Amino acid sequence: MASLPKTTEHGDAPPDTAPLDEVAHPRRRPRQRSLFGEILDWMLVPLLLVWPLSIGITYLVAQAIATHPFDQGLERRVAVLAELAQRSPAAALPLLRRTQTDALSSGDRVFMQLRGAGGRVLGGDPAIPPPPDAAAPWTAGVHLRDAEVGGRTLRIAWRWIPAPAARTAGAASPAPALLLVQVAEGLESRTALAREIVRGVILPQFVIVPISILLVWFGLGQGIVPLNELQARIRRRQPGDLSPIDQREAPEEIAPLVDSINGLLGRLEQSILTQKRFIADAAHQLKTPLAGLRMQAELAARQTDPQELRASLRQISLSVVRTTRLVNQLLLLARAENQGVAALGASATLDLRRPVRDAVQELAPMALDKGQDLEFDAPDAPLWIRGHALLLHELTKNLLDNAIAYTPRGGSVTVRLQADVANWRVELSVEDSGMGIAPAERERVFHPFYRVLGTGHDGSGLGLSIVQEIARQHGAGVELGDNPACAGREAPGLVVRLRFAAADPAELGRRTI
């Protein structure tokens, strides 16, 4: 008698549903990217950004270069004026009265001034302001500064010098202790020289930069020629040519890509060979039952006795049932093989108890017809794994169908689920008290259409092949062994075990309330 204990329904994962926004707004196809354009952008954009920066740096350097000789000229003039003033302030007065023009300053006027320590102008242009340190006037050496005079920026060089120790006749008071010597000139010549330097450096760049862009464009085009040649070689291939691409004909940088393509071609070739072999085997397996159906139909057409006609029709009905099951198994195996890794990547988290329990309930009438005891043993807590409920349902159905078919009348079949907490695994086992499978046959029974001789059971030989393929997609192995419960009996029985990785090891083995 079949016994199906109830299991708790707490914690069952809700069915996966697609987000409504994805249905209302389908995802747009991404714009195709150009490798040539991206490399060109990464090369030219920095060049065009650095170009204005180089112009600014060049202008600053040109200003420094242009300023240096003019500052030296100012310092020399200060030195000459200071030497004359130290001898006698009266000796410097003719030079201060005369307006001097420097030939190198492109017409810029040079202004001179001599002041006493109290700030009184002793000679020269009175518009030149005193330096900021006039209140504490002793600072050795020549100093430079910029100042606004009459709305015009002047470059001023100044120096404090000791006054000559001259005394007037009969006078008791000494001459001023310090004198301030200042020489100033405009910045127009400096700016004009800096512009000339910048113009001499920048103007050639307006020719060099476009030429550089053209050379980069041409060089990049030549650099991707090997890619175009590889593309042309692949396009010239015949549709059935799945041979590997020679990596020596490809650049070193795309060798990993070529290696990946070769791996894909190898897998594709293996898949095509598997499909061809499967189609050939399926055609061979379907030929016999279809030929039998044709013969039985012809015999039924010639029958005149109603009893014999009904017997022929019953035989035709049984043949149709067997052929239908064979076709369904072929389609299921083809579907399982074609889903592969993509199907596993799209799998969802589910409670393994549900598809297994549904399969047990579906095949319970078959066990009852043979007078077998069908038992389903599962824990109360959910057993979460990642997988496909439909494929796991079919896996369990094939295991149960084999167990029920190869177990004699009055035998027992047990479907057991348990959690392996130590190894973070969920174990599914199907135990029967049938004749079992000899150790020498346990590898071959997984081959499609292979049947163990002498069993007395007319099967298609696809059940365990389907089980192995679905288990492989779920990362589980299939183990065959003798049933320990049948130890000492004539028939060793069979145990089929599968171990799935737990989806949430932290929740494995916990009971729901």
C-alpha positions as CSV (number, residue, x, y, z in Angstrom):
1,M,0.0,0.0,0.0
2,A,1.3,3.5,-0.8
3,S,1.7,5.8,2.1
4,L,2.3,9.5,1.5
5,P,2.9,11.4,4.8
6,K,2.2,15.1,4.7
7,T,5.0,17.7,4.9
8,T,4.7,21.2,6.2
9,E,4.2,24.0,3.6
10,H,5.8,26.7,5.7
11,G,8.6,28.7,3.9
12,D,7.8,27.6,0.4
13,A,9.3,30.0,-2.0
14,P,6.9,32.2,-4.0
15,P,6.9,31.7,-7.8
16,D,9.2,33.9,-9.7
17,T,7.4,36.7,-11.6
18,A,8.9,39.1,-14.1
19,P,8.8,42.8,-13.0
20,L,5.9,44.7,-14.6
21,D,8.1,47.5,-15.7
22,E,10.2,45.1,-17.8
23,V,7.1,43.9,-19.5
24,A,5.7,47.4,-20.1
25,H,9.1,48.7,-21.2
26,P,11.2,46.1,-23.0
27,R,14.9,46.5,-22.7
28,R,16.5,48.4,-25.5
29,R,19.3,46.9,-27.5
30,P,22.6,48.5,-26.5
31,R,24.3,50.6,-29.2
32,Q,27.0,48.8,-31.0
33,R,30.4,50.0,-29.9
34,S,33.4,50.8,-32.2
35,L,36.8,49.6,-30.9
36,F,38.5,51.9,-33.5
37,G,36.4,54.9,-32.3
38,E,37.0,54.2,-28.6
39,I,40.8,53.9,-29.0
40,L,40.8,57.0,-31.2
41,D,38.8,58.9,-28.5
42,W,41.1,57.9,-25.7
43,M,44.1,59.0,-27.8
44,L,42.8,62.3,-29.3
45,V,40.7,63.7,-26.4
46,P,43.7,63.9,-24.0
47,L,45.8,65.4,-26.8
48,L,43.2,68.1,-27.5
49,L,42.8,68.8,-23.7
50,V,46.6,69.1,-23.2
51,W,47.0,71.4,-26.1
52,P,45.4,74.5,-24.4
53,L,47.2,73.6,-21.2
54,S,50.5,73.6,-23.1
55,I,49.6,77.0,-24.6
56,G,49.1,78.4,-21.1
57,I,52.3,76.9,-19.7
58,T,54.2,78.2,-22.8
59,Y,52.9,81.7,-22.2
60,L,54.0,81.6,-18.5
61,V,57.4,80.4,-19.5
62,A,57.7,83.0,-22.2
63,Q,56.8,85.7,-19.6
64,A,59.6,84.5,-17.3
65,I,62.0,84.4,-20.2
66,A,61.1,87.9,-21.4
67,T,61.2,89.4,-17.9
68,H,64.7,88.2,-17.0
69,P,66.8,90.4,-19.4
70,F,64.7,93.5,-18.8
71,D,65.1,93.1,-15.0
72,Q,68.8,92.7,-15.5
73,G,68.8,96.0,-17.5
74,L,67.0,97.7,-14.7
75,E,69.4,96.4,-12.1
76,R,72.4,97.7,-14.1
77,R,70.8,101.1,-14.3
78,V,70.2,101.2,-10.6
79,A,73.8,100.2,-10.0
80,V,75.1,103.0,-12.3
81,L,72.8,105.6,-10.7
82,A,73.7,104.4,-7.2
83,E,77.4,104.7,-7.9
84,L,77.0,108.3,-9.1
85,A,74.8,109.2,-6.1
86,Q,77.3,107.7,-3.6
87,R,80.0,110.0,-5.0
88,S,77.8,113.0,-4.9
89,P,74.0,113.5,-5.4
90,A,74.9,116.5,-7.5
91,A,76.8,114.2,-9.9
92,A,73.6,112.2,-10.6
93,L,71.4,115.2,-11.2
94,P,72.3,115.6,-14.9
95,L,71.4,112.0,-15.5
96,L,68.1,112.4,-13.6
97,R,67.2,115.4,-15.6
98,R,67.7,113.7,-18.9
99,T,65.0,111.4,-20.3
100,Q,66.6,108.2,-21.3
101,T,65.3,105.7,-23.8
102,D,66.6,102.1,-24.0
103,A,67.1,100.9,-27.5
104,L,66.1,97.4,-26.5
105,S,62.8,98.5,-24.9
106,S,61.1,99.3,-28.2
107,G,60.4,102.9,-27.3
108,D,59.5,102.3,-23.7
109,R,60.6,105.3,-21.5
110,V,62.9,104.7,-18.6
111,F,62.1,106.8,-15.5
112,M,64.7,107.5,-12.7
113,Q,64.4,109.0,-9.2
114,L,66.5,109.8,-6.2
115,R,65.0,110.3,-2.7
116,G,66.3,111.0,0.7
117,A,65.6,109.0,3.7
118,G,62.7,111.2,4.7
119,G,61.0,110.6,1.4
120,R,61.9,113.9,-0.2
121,V,62.6,113.7,-3.9
122,L,66.1,115.0,-4.6
123,G,65.9,114.5,-8.4
124,G,64.2,112.7,-11.3
125,D,60.5,111.8,-11.9
126,P,58.5,112.5,-8.8
127,A,55.6,110.2,-9.9
128,I,57.5,107.0,-9.0
129,P,56.1,106.0,-5.6
130,P,58.3,105.0,-2.7
131,P,58.7,101.3,-1.9
132,P,56.6,99.6,0.9
133,D,59.6,99.6,3.2
134,A,60.2,103.3,3.1
135,A,59.4,103.6,6.8
136,A,62.2,101.1,7.6
137,P,64.5,101.9,4.8
138,W,67.6,99.8,5.2
139,T,67.4,96.6,3.0
140,A,70.6,95.7,1.3
141,G,70.7,94.8,-2.5
142,V,68.5,95.6,-5.5
143,H,64.8,94.9,-5.3
144,L,62.1,94.6,-7.9
145,R,58.3,95.3,-7.8
146,D,55.4,96.2,-10.0
147,A,53.3,99.4,-9.3
148,E,50.5,101.3,-10.9
149,V,51.5,104.8,-11.9
150,G,49.0,107.0,-13.8
151,G,46.9,104.0,-14.9
152,R,50.0,102.3,-16.2
153,T,51.8,99.3,-14.7
154,L,55.6,99.9,-14.3
155,R,58.4,97.6,-13.3
156,I,60.5,99.3,-10.7
157,A,64.0,98.5,-9.4
158,W,65.1,100.2,-6.2
159,R,68.1,100.2,-3.8
160,W,69.0,102.0,-0.6
161,I,72.5,103.4,-0.5
162,P,74.5,105.3,2.2
163,A,74.6,109.0,1.6
164,P,78.0,110.6,1.0
165,A,79.5,112.1,4.2
166,A,79.6,115.7,2.8
167,R,79.2,118.7,5.0
168,T,78.4,122.2,4.0
169,A,81.0,124.9,4.8
170,G,80.6,125.9,8.4
171,A,77.6,123.7,8.9
172,A,77.4,121.4,11.8
173,S,74.6,119.1,10.6
174,P,75.5,116.0,8.4
175,A,74.0,115.1,5.0
176,P,71.1,112.6,4.9
177,A,72.1,109.1,6.1
178,L,70.4,107.1,3.3
179,L,69.4,107.7,-0.3
180,L,66.8,105.7,-2.3
181,V,67.6,105.1,-6.0
182,Q,64.7,104.0,-8.2
183,V,64.5,103.1,-11.9
184,A,61.2,102.2,-13.6
185,E,60.0,101.2,-17.1
186,G,56.8,100.0,-18.7
187,L,55.8,96.4,-19.3
188,E,54.9,96.8,-23.0
189,S,58.2,95.6,-24.3
190,R,58.2,92.5,-22.0
191,T,54.7,91.6,-23.1
192,A,55.5,92.1,-26.8
193,L,58.6,89.8,-26.4
194,A,56.6,87.2,-24.6
195,R,54.0,87.2,-27.3
196,E,56.7,86.8,-29.9
197,I,58.0,83.8,-28.1
198,V,54.5,82.3,-27.7
199,R,53.8,83.0,-31.3
200,G,57.0,81.3,-32.4
201,V,56.2,78.2,-30.3
202,I,52.4,78.0,-30.8
203,L,52.0,78.7,-34.5
204,P,54.0,75.5,-35.6
205,Q,51.7,73.5,-33.3
206,F,48.7,74.4,-35.5
207,V,50.4,72.5,-38.2
208,I,51.9,69.7,-36.0
209,V,48.8,68.8,-34.1
210,P,46.6,68.1,-37.2
211,I,49.4,66.2,-38.7
212,S,49.7,64.2,-35.5
213,I,46.0,63.5,-35.5
214,L,46.2,62.2,-39.1
215,L,49.2,60.0,-38.2
216,V,47.4,58.6,-35.2
217,W,44.3,57.9,-37.3
218,F,46.5,56.2,-40.0
219,G,48.5,54.3,-37.4
220,L,45.5,53.0,-35.6
221,G,43.9,51.9,-38.9
222,Q,47.1,50.0,-39.7
223,G,47.1,48.5,-36.1
224,I,43.6,46.9,-36.5
225,V,44.4,45.4,-39.9
226,P,45.1,42.0,-38.3
227,L,41.7,42.2,-36.7
228,N,40.1,42.8,-40.1
229,E,42.1,39.9,-41.6
230,L,41.0,37.6,-38.8
231,Q,37.4,38.7,-39.4
232,A,37.7,38.0,-43.2
233,R,39.2,34.6,-42.5
234,I,36.3,33.7,-40.2
235,R,33.7,34.9,-42.7
236,R,35.3,32.9,-45.5
237,R,34.8,29.7,-43.5
238,Q,32.2,27.1,-44.7
239,P,29.1,26.8,-42.4
240,G,30.2,23.3,-41.3
241,D,33.8,24.2,-40.6
242,L,34.2,24.1,-36.8
243,S,38.0,23.6,-36.7
244,P,39.9,25.8,-34.2
245,I,41.3,29.2,-35.3
246,D,45.1,29.3,-35.5
247,Q,46.1,31.6,-32.7
248,R,49.5,32.3,-34.4
249,E,47.6,34.2,-37.1
250,A,46.0,36.6,-34.5
251,P,47.7,39.4,-32.5
252,E,48.9,38.5,-29.0
253,E,46.4,40.9,-27.4
254,I,43.4,39.1,-28.8
255,A,44.8,35.6,-28.2
256,P,42.5,35.0,-25.2
257,L,39.5,36.0,-27.3
258,V,40.6,33.5,-30.0
259,D,41.1,30.9,-27.4
260,S,37.5,31.5,-26.1
261,I,36.1,31.3,-29.6
262,N,38.0,28.0,-30.1
263,G,36.5,26.7,-26.9
264,L,33.0,27.7,-28.1
265,L,33.6,26.0,-31.4
266,G,34.6,22.9,-29.6
267,R,31.5,22.9,-27.5
268,L,29.4,23.6,-30.5
269,E,30.9,20.7,-32.4
270,Q,30.4,18.4,-29.5
271,S,26.8,19.5,-29.2
272,I,26.2,19.0,-33.0
273,L,27.7,15.5,-32.8
274,T,25.6,14.7,-29.8
275,Q,22.4,15.8,-31.6
276,K,23.4,13.9,-34.7
277,R,24.0,10.8,-32.7
278,F,20.8,11.3,-30.8
279,I,18.8,11.8,-34.0
280,A,20.3,8.6,-35.4
281,D,19.5,6.6,-32.3
282,A,16.0,8.0,-32.0
283,A,15.3,7.2,-35.7
284,H,16.5,3.6,-35.1
285,Q,14.5,3.3,-31.9
286,L,11.3,4.6,-33.5
287,K,11.6,2.5,-36.6
288,T,10.8,-0.7,-34.8
289,P,7.6,0.3,-32.9
290,L,6.3,2.2,-35.9
291,A,6.8,-0.9,-38.1
292,G,5.1,-3.0,-35.5
293,L,2.1,-0.7,-35.4
294,R,1.8,-0.9,-39.1
295,M,1.9,-4.7,-39.1
296,Q,-0.7,-4.8,-36.3
297,A,-2.9,-2.4,-38.1
298,E,-2.7,-4.5,-41.3
299,L,-3.5,-7.6,-39.3
300,A,-6.5,-5.9,-37.7
301,A,-7.8,-4.8,-41.1
302,R,-7.8,-8.5,-42.2
303,Q,-9.6,-9.8,-39.1
304,T,-13.2,-10.9,-39.4
305,D,-13.7,-12.3,-36.0
306,P,-14.7,-9.6,-33.5
307,Q,-12.8,-11.2,-30.7
308,E,-9.6,-11.3,-32.6
309,L,-10.2,-7.8,-33.9
310,R,-10.5,-6.5,-30.3
311,A,-7.3,-8.3,-29.3
312,S,-5.5,-6.7,-32.2
313,L,-6.8,-3.3,-31.3
314,R,-5.7,-3.8,-27.7
315,Q,-2.2,-4.7,-28.9
316,I,-2.2,-1.6,-31.1
317,S,-3.3,0.5,-28.1
318,L,-0.4,-0.9,-26.0
319,S,2.1,-0.2,-28.8
320,V,0.8,3.4,-29.1
321,V,1.3,3.9,-25.3
322,R,4.8,2.5,-25.5
323,T,5.7,4.6,-28.5
324,T,4.2,7.7,-26.9
325,R,6.3,7.2,-23.8
326,L,9.4,6.7,-26.0
327,V,8.7,9.9,-27.9
328,N,8.1,11.8,-24.7
329,Q,11.3,10.6,-23.2
330,L,13.2,11.5,-26.3
331,L,11.8,15.0,-26.3
332,L,12.6,15.3,-22.5
333,L,16.2,14.1,-23.0
334,A,16.6,16.5,-26.0
335,R,15.2,19.4,-23.9
336,A,17.5,18.6,-20.9
337,E,20.6,18.4,-23.1
338,N,19.8,21.6,-24.9
339,Q,19.2,23.7,-21.8
340,G,22.7,23.2,-20.4
341,V,24.4,25.9,-18.5
342,A,21.9,28.6,-19.5
343,A,19.1,26.7,-17.9
344,L,21.0,26.4,-14.7
345,G,21.8,30.1,-14.7
346,A,18.1,30.9,-14.9
347,S,17.1,28.5,-12.2
348,A,15.2,29.6,-9.1
349,T,15.3,28.7,-5.4
350,L,12.7,26.0,-4.6
351,D,11.8,23.5,-1.9
352,L,12.9,20.1,-3.2
353,R,10.1,18.4,-1.3
354,R,7.5,19.8,-3.7
355,P,8.5,18.4,-7.1
356,V,9.5,15.1,-5.5
357,R,6.2,14.8,-3.6
358,D,4.2,15.7,-6.8
359,A,6.1,12.9,-8.7
360,V,5.4,10.4,-5.9
361,Q,1.7,11.3,-5.9
362,E,1.5,11.0,-9.7
363,L,3.0,7.5,-9.8
364,A,1.3,6.2,-6.7
365,P,-1.5,4.5,-8.7
366,M,1.1,2.6,-10.7
367,A,2.6,1.2,-7.5
368,L,-0.9,0.3,-6.2
369,D,-1.7,-1.6,-9.3
370,K,1.4,-3.8,-8.6
371,G,0.6,-4.2,-4.9
372,Q,3.8,-2.4,-3.9
373,D,4.4,-0.3,-0.8
374,L,5.4,3.3,-1.9
375,E,6.7,5.4,0.9
376,F,7.7,9.1,0.9
377,D,10.0,10.1,3.8
378,A,10.9,13.8,4.1
379,P,11.7,16.2,6.9
380,D,9.3,18.9,8.1
381,A,11.7,21.7,7.3
382,P,12.0,23.0,3.7
383,L,15.0,21.8,1.7
384,W,16.0,24.8,-0.4
385,I,18.1,24.3,-3.5
386,R,18.5,26.1,-6.8
387,G,16.9,24.3,-9.7
388,H,14.0,23.8,-12.1
389,A,10.9,22.3,-10.6
390,L,9.7,20.7,-13.9
391,L,13.1,19.1,-14.6
392,L,13.4,17.8,-11.0
393,H,9.8,16.5,-11.2
394,E,10.8,14.6,-14.4
395,L,14.0,13.3,-12.7
396,T,12.0,11.9,-9.8
397,K,9.3,10.4,-12.1
398,N,12.0,8.5,-14.1
399,L,13.6,7.2,-11.0
400,L,10.3,6.1,-9.6
401,D,9.1,4.6,-12.9
402,N,12.3,2.4,-13.1
403,A,12.0,1.4,-9.4
404,I,8.3,0.4,-9.7
405,A,8.8,-1.3,-13.1
406,Y,11.8,-3.4,-11.9
407,T,10.4,-4.2,-8.5
408,P,8.3,-7.4,-8.3
409,R,4.7,-7.4,-7.2
410,G,4.4,-7.0,-3.4
411,G,7.8,-5.3,-3.1
412,S,8.6,-1.9,-1.7
413,V,9.8,1.5,-3.0
414,T,10.9,4.3,-0.8
415,V,11.6,7.9,-1.8
416,R,13.7,9.6,0.9
417,L,14.8,13.2,1.3
418,Q,17.2,14.3,4.0
419,A,19.5,17.2,4.8
420,D,23.3,16.6,5.1
421,V,24.1,19.6,7.3
422,A,27.8,18.8,7.7
423,N,28.4,19.0,3.9
424,W,25.7,21.6,3.1
425,R,23.9,19.1,0.9
426,V,20.4,17.9,0.2
427,E,20.2,14.1,-0.5
428,L,17.5,12.5,-2.6
429,S,17.4,8.7,-2.7
430,V,15.1,6.1,-4.3
431,E,15.3,2.6,-2.8
432,D,13.6,-0.5,-4.1
433,S,13.6,-4.2,-3.4
434,G,14.0,-5.3,-7.0
435,M,16.6,-7.3,-8.8
436,G,19.1,-4.4,-8.7
437,I,21.9,-3.7,-11.2
438,A,25.2,-5.6,-11.3
439,P,28.3,-3.5,-10.6
440,A,29.7,-4.2,-14.1
441,E,26.5,-2.7,-15.7
442,R,26.2,0.5,-13.5
443,E,28.2,2.7,-15.8
444,R,26.6,1.5,-19.0
445,V,23.0,1.9,-17.9
446,F,23.4,5.7,-18.2
447,H,24.0,5.4,-21.9
448,P,21.0,6.3,-24.0
449,F,19.0,3.2,-25.2
450,Y,21.1,0.8,-23.2
451,R,19.0,-2.0,-21.5
452,V,20.2,-4.7,-19.1
453,L,19.4,-8.1,-20.7
454,G,17.3,-10.7,-18.9
455,T,15.2,-8.3,-16.8
456,G,11.9,-9.2,-18.6
457,H,11.0,-5.5,-18.7
458,D,10.4,-3.8,-22.1
459,G,11.8,-0.3,-21.6
460,S,13.4,2.4,-23.8
461,G,16.7,2.7,-22.0
462,L,16.4,6.4,-21.6
463,G,15.3,6.8,-18.0
464,L,18.7,6.9,-16.3
465,S,20.1,8.9,-19.2
466,I,17.5,11.6,-18.5
467,V,18.2,11.4,-14.8
468,Q,22.0,11.9,-15.3
469,E,21.6,14.8,-17.6
470,I,19.2,16.7,-15.3
471,A,21.4,15.9,-12.3
472,R,24.5,17.3,-14.2
473,Q,22.7,20.5,-14.9
474,H,22.0,20.9,-11.2
475,G,25.5,20.1,-10.1
476,A,24.6,16.7,-8.6
477,G,26.1,13.3,-9.2
478,V,24.2,10.0,-9.5
479,E,25.3,7.0,-7.4
480,L,24.0,3.4,-7.8
481,G,24.3,0.8,-5.1
482,D,22.7,-2.2,-3.4
483,N,19.8,-1.5,-1.0
484,P,21.0,-2.2,2.6
485,A,17.4,-3.1,3.5
486,C,17.6,-6.1,1.1
487,A,20.8,-7.5,2.7
488,G,20.5,-11.3,2.9
489,R,17.7,-11.6,0.3
490,E,17.9,-13.1,-3.1
491,A,17.4,-9.8,-4.8
492,P,19.9,-7.1,-3.7
493,G,17.6,-4.2,-4.6
494,L,18.8,-0.9,-5.8
495,V,19.5,2.6,-4.2
496,V,19.9,5.6,-6.4
497,R,21.3,8.7,-4.6
498,L,21.6,12.3,-5.7
499,R,23.2,15.1,-3.6
500,F,22.3,18.7,-4.4
501,A,24.0,21.8,-3.1
502,A,21.9,23.6,-0.5
503,A,20.7,27.1,-1.6
504,D,20.9,28.5,1.9
505,P,23.2,26.5,4.2
506,A,22.3,28.7,7.2
507,E,18.7,27.5,7.0
508,L,19.5,23.9,6.2
509,G,18.0,21.5,8.8
510,R,16.0,24.2,10.6
511,R,12.4,23.3,11.4
512,T,9.6,25.6,10.6
513,I,7.0,26.5,13.3
